[in-house]
Amino acid sequence: MKILIIEDTEQVSRLLKIKIEKWGHEARIAATGKEALDIVKQEMFDLVLLDIFLPDAIAYDLIPKLKLGWSGMEIITMTGHSSRDVEEKVRSQGILYYMVKPIDLGELESIIVHMSKKVSSR
């Protein structure tokens, strides 16, 4: 499975990339919304891990733009600043899952395992 990590904290994005690759998947990192949009214009991803608050974008503005390229892409949002309003906004855009940081890596691995089975059956 091919996963795009959109996260502006380098330590978090590197840790996620290492874990995802250890779990047997391909991972790519983008630190900004603009970088992510440039990447998805050139490559397709099965899953996106999206930090809700990026330096140049907020997830609920970015999600529709990410989905333009390929509607089959699933999105998991991540935030360290959870609020009911933000959660409702991103959930209304059809995200797969909403995670609060610090990320529970066991939970993330379970989701990715489940997703990879779904993707391989397409």
C-alpha positions as CSV (number, residue, x, y, z in Angstrom):
1,M,0.0,0.0,0.0
2,K,1.2,3.5,-0.8
3,I,0.8,6.1,2.0
4,L,1.4,9.9,2.0
5,I,2.3,11.4,5.3
6,I,1.4,15.1,5.4
7,E,3.0,16.4,8.7
8,D,5.0,19.5,9.4
9,T,6.8,18.2,12.5
10,E,9.8,16.4,11.1
11,Q,10.3,14.0,14.1
12,V,6.7,12.8,13.8
13,S,6.8,12.4,10.0
14,R,10.1,10.5,10.1
15,L,8.8,8.2,12.9
16,L,5.6,7.5,11.0
17,K,7.6,6.8,7.8
18,I,9.9,4.4,9.5
19,K,7.0,2.5,11.2
20,I,4.9,2.3,8.0
21,E,7.9,1.0,6.0
22,K,8.6,-1.5,8.8
23,W,5.0,-2.7,8.4
24,G,5.7,-3.4,4.7
25,H,4.2,-0.3,3.0
26,E,5.6,2.5,0.9
27,A,5.6,5.9,2.5
28,R,6.3,9.4,1.3
29,I,6.4,12.7,3.3
30,A,5.1,16.2,2.6
31,A,5.6,19.0,5.2
32,T,3.1,21.5,3.7
33,G,-0.2,21.5,2.0
34,K,1.3,22.8,-1.2
35,E,4.0,20.1,-1.3
36,A,1.3,17.5,-0.7
37,L,-0.8,18.8,-3.6
38,D,2.2,18.8,-5.9
39,I,2.9,15.2,-5.0
40,V,-0.6,13.9,-5.5
41,K,-0.7,15.5,-9.0
42,Q,2.2,13.1,-9.9
43,E,1.5,10.0,-7.8
44,M,-1.6,8.1,-6.5
45,F,-1.8,7.0,-2.9
46,D,-4.1,4.5,-1.1
47,L,-4.0,6.4,2.2
48,V,-3.1,9.8,3.4
49,L,-2.1,10.6,7.0
50,L,-3.0,14.3,7.2
51,D,-2.0,16.7,10.1
52,I,-5.0,19.0,10.5
53,F,-3.1,22.2,11.1
54,L,-0.2,22.7,8.6
55,P,1.8,25.9,8.2
56,D,0.1,26.8,5.0
57,A,-3.3,24.9,5.1
58,I,-6.0,23.5,7.3
59,A,-7.2,19.9,6.6
60,Y,-10.8,20.8,5.8
61,D,-9.6,23.1,3.1
62,L,-7.1,20.6,1.8
63,I,-9.2,17.4,1.8
64,P,-11.4,18.3,-1.2
65,K,-8.2,19.3,-3.2
66,L,-6.5,16.0,-2.3
67,K,-9.6,14.0,-3.4
68,L,-9.8,15.7,-6.8
69,G,-7.0,13.5,-8.1
70,W,-8.3,10.2,-7.0
71,S,-11.5,9.6,-5.1
72,G,-10.5,6.2,-3.9
73,M,-7.8,7.6,-1.6
74,E,-8.7,7.3,2.1
75,I,-7.7,10.0,4.6
76,I,-6.8,9.8,8.3
77,T,-6.6,13.1,10.0
78,M,-4.3,13.7,13.0
79,T,-4.2,16.6,15.4
80,G,-2.7,17.6,18.7
81,H,-5.3,20.3,19.1
82,S,-8.6,18.5,19.0
83,S,-11.9,20.3,19.1
84,R,-15.5,19.1,18.4
85,D,-15.9,21.8,15.7
86,V,-12.7,20.7,13.8
87,E,-13.5,17.0,14.2
88,E,-17.1,17.6,12.8
89,K,-15.7,19.6,9.8
90,V,-13.2,16.9,8.7
91,R,-15.6,14.0,9.4
92,S,-18.2,15.6,7.2
93,Q,-15.7,15.4,4.4
94,G,-15.6,11.6,4.4
95,I,-12.4,10.9,6.2
96,L,-11.6,7.3,7.2
97,Y,-10.5,8.1,10.8
98,Y,-9.8,11.0,13.2
99,M,-6.7,10.5,15.4
100,V,-5.6,12.7,18.3
101,K,-1.8,13.0,18.9
102,P,0.2,11.5,20.3
103,I,-0.6,8.8,17.8
104,D,-1.2,5.3,19.1
105,L,1.0,3.4,16.8
106,G,-0.7,0.1,17.6
107,E,-4.0,1.6,16.6
108,L,-2.5,3.1,13.4
109,E,-1.0,-0.3,12.5
110,S,-4.4,-2.0,12.9
111,I,-6.0,0.6,10.6
112,I,-3.3,0.2,8.0
113,V,-3.5,-3.6,8.1
114,H,-7.3,-3.4,7.6
115,M,-6.9,-0.9,4.8
116,S,-4.2,-2.9,3.0
117,K,-6.6,-5.9,2.9
118,K,-9.3,-3.7,1.4
119,V,-6.8,-2.2,-1.2
120,S,-5.5,-5.6,-2.2
121,S,-9.0,-6.9,-2.9
122,R,-9.7,-4.0,-5.4
